[in-house]
Amino acid sequence: MKISTGIAACLVLFSAMQAQADEPLPPAVAHIASQGITIIKKIKGPGGMQGWLGQYQGMGVTIYLTPDGKHAISGYLYDENGKNLSEALFKQALYIPQGRALWKKMAEGPVIKSGRDDAPRKLVVFADPFCPYCMRFHAAAQPWVDAGKVQLYTRLVAVLKPQSGRYAAAILSDSDPAKAWDAWEQSGGKQAPAFVEKTPQSTVQALQVNQQLMDEAGANATPAIYYLNQDNELQQVVGMPDEQQMAAMFGPK
């Protein structure tokens, strides 16, 4: 399952893609851009037309200038065979690079690692301590994790119950968060973590970062699972994966 346009719309603009065109925009193009569109770069349009690639609320936008230089057109561009050329441009120039940048952010920082560091496949999982499907996914992933084929990067969030934050904070504050998380998941939520009297500020910040990244990725449920496919494109699965999705994520057992 490839990252969808809806998810891409929730990705933030990265600084490397926010540079405006070096030359001033033609008035007709500038008028359209003034409606909240961030111009990314100038592109070549069909038939010698000048074009600009932009982004509006995370969505790709193309603007083309007519030969007389007085009119601008914004919308999808199709060829004579009905192929949507704009979507292909958005994917290659915006969504794929943004997905890779988001993956890098999700795979770094306060993650709970399960599995070997040299595992060929890495997955990021946003999980709530009280999410039953997170427990099912954790259990289903173990054959690949134990075999050294997959490493899970779990980012705890508190979205399901009022006590989710307390349990997530206790797990992250443990001297061995990976062990505490594994014990909690494998016990079906019966082996509670050791609660701390005062949550360390670093743990509070970690939970905030996790929630921000989950929001940035556009996920609204757990488990929210992310990985890079063989083309180095960010993929997303929300909820308990089916058999086909598991095979795509993990490969053969």
Buried (B, 14 or more C-beta within 10 A) or exposed (E): BBBEBEBBBBBEBEEEBEEBBEEEBBEBBBEBBEEEBBBBBBBEBEEEBBBBBBBBEBBBBBBBBBEEEEEBBBEEBEEEEEEEBBBEBBBEBBBBBBBEBBBEBBBEEBBBBBBBEEBEBBBBBBBBBBBEBBBBBBEBBBEBBEEEBBBBBBBBBBBBEEEBBBBBBBBBBBEEBBBBBBBBBBEEBEEBBEEBEEBEEEBBEBBEBBBEBBEBBBBEBBBBBBBBEEEEBBBBBBBBBEEEBBEBBBEEE
